[in-house]
Amino acid sequence: MDGELDLAGAWRDAQAQLPPGWQLNSLQCASTGLGEEERSDDWVAVAIGPAGDERRVRAADPVAALDALARDLMPG
């Protein structure tokens, strides 16, 4: 399985685990610019809640960020 399919599956799995009303919004590189101090290999997954709340989780790779976000929002 190639990386694109893994990422698509991770997105679907994460969305399926989110509480009702929450939606995955984006997955983005954590870099904030091109300068050395602004570069990062990390990824940030973002979800938006029913009241417009935003939750962000940062991890070392995109699949880990999606998984961590889903776990972070699990009830209980």
Order of alpha helices (4+ residues) and beta strands (2+ residues): alpha-beta-beta-beta-alpha
